Amino acid sequence: MQDFLIIGGGIAGVSLAARLAPHGSLQLLEAEDHLAHHASGRSAALYEPRYGAAAVVGLSLASEDWFRESGTLSPRGLLMIAPEQARDSFFADLAAMGFDQITPAEARAMIPILREDQLHYAAFSSHAEDIDTDLLLQGFARQARQQGAVFTTRARVGQIRRIPGGWQIRWPGGAAEGRIVINAAGAWADQIASMAGVPSPGFAPLRRSMARIAAPAGLDVSRWPMLFGPGESWYMKPDAGALIVSPAEEDPVDAPHDAWADDMVLAEGLARYEAAVSQPVTRLLASWAGLRTFAPDRVPVIGFAPGQPDFFWLAGQGGYGFQTCPAASQLAADLLLGRELQLSTDLAARLSPARFA
């Protein structure tokens, strides 16, 4: 019997595996052929520590030292723009995210294709940085395996039942037993809890679509900042010589699945982007979607299920999984191992599943 069974091979489960593996036997179960197939593999990969609810910001800021030491960040910057009619949304975002207001001319110096007639307000954040998500994920996975963790892919959980001393998990072609189950299943977190007979706060998977488009002809976009529309109504980010554009939608889905982009929603997002720039979209290189999963209060859930000392939640990261994973995995490991918390008890309480009891 393993000490820990982690369900979910996204960044949440893999980072926790690295923290726990030195302290006990561990098996991680991933339903797909490889790690990070779903939301973690479709992230915009930005570290913006002042983005999100207060508890998310706390986790992001607590992760900063780890990111600096790991060498997984690189400069990017985040530029927010708005036309006159979006003035209220612009100033609300400006106050919430700690941007510095700049002039439209300064914004056009950063991204020269911005339309002057649609650029009335601009703000910039220099503390937004790119995350090398592959380096981060593979580093955690390598660390976990070196400490004896077993990663099992193609293990789509079909049954969870209690046995003396813990749990038994079955999937087509295999089974595992462990003392503690850790639910890091992302959009499937509610399904896992239901199989185990554990009440859930009620997680909502929300679809977000993305398109990769060709960079404007003759322009080097590699040093452009990420670009936000007012109220996060769309965004653009340079990526490997091209641009990623998203309508930034949060559309509920009936059930978790391997998400795909909605063509109509994607077209709306591309239209918002085109309205802000002087160069039309000439070529769609690819499109995809991911499911960002939130608890009812949009704050991650980290801790033992109330009254269940052998079932642990690490779920509801929404779109913040990568930028919070160093601190979130540290908190989860401290709780699971009964150690003194490195994060504040106040922050731990705001993340605890007990808030829904």
C-alpha positions, 0 to 999 in steps of 0.5 A: 500500500502506498502512502499517497495516491495522487489523482491528476497529472497536471501541474498541481499533482506533479508539483505535489508529488515532488514535495511528497516523494522524499517523505513516503511512497507515492503513486500518481495516476494520470488518465491521459497518455502523458502529463499535463494533457488538459488545462496545464498543457494549454496555459498562457504561461504568465506569472502575474502575481497581482492577478486574481482573488486575494488568496490567489495573490497570496499564493502567487507572491509566496511563490516568487522566491522559488520562481527566481531561484528555479530560473523558470521566468523570463521578462514579458510585461503586461500592457492593458489598453482601452478605448474611451467607452471602456474607461470604467473597466480600465480604471477598475483593472488599474486599481485591482492589478497594480498597473502603472498608467502610461500614455497611448504613445508609450503603449504604441512604442511597445506594440506599434500596430495599436490603432491610435483612434481606439487607444485612449487609455493604457497601463503597464505592469513590468512584474508580469513574466513568462513561465517556462511551463515545460521546464517547470513541469518536467523539473518537478516530475524528474525530482519526484521520480528520482525520489521513488514516485511512480507515475502511471499514465492511461489510468482513467479512474473508474472506481474508488472504494475504502479498504482497511487502512485506506483506499483502493483505486481501479482503472481499466487494466490496473489498481492501486492502494494507498493510505491517503487519496489526493484529488488533483483531478482538475475539471474531473475533481467532482467526479473523483469525489463522487466516486469516493463518496466525499461531498464536494464544494461544487467545482465548475469547469469553464471553457477558454478558447485560444487561437495561434495567428501569424505575426504581422508581416515584417515585425519581430513580436518576441519582445512585445508585452502581453496585451489585455483588453478592458475587463479582460475581454480578450488578450494577446500574447507573443509565442514562438514567433507567432501570437496567441489570441483569446476571447478570455471567455468563461463558458460553463460546460455540461461535463468535463471533457477534452475541450475544443475551441468554439468557433463563434466565440473564437471569432468574437475574440479575434474581432475584439483584437482586430478592432484594437490593431491596424493589422488584420488577422491573415492566417489562423495557425491553430486553435484549442481550448482548455477548462479552467476549474473554479470553486464557488468563490474562485479560490483554490481548495487545499486541505483535508476534506472535513471529517475525512483525514484520508481524502485531500483536496488540491483543486480549483486552481482556475487559471492560476495553477502554474503561477501558484504551484510552488506555494500551493504544493508546499502548503499541501505537503505541509498539511499532509505531513503534519508539519509547521506551515511555511505559509500564514495560517490565515492564508491556509484558512482561506484556502481550506475546504472547511470554509464550505462546511 
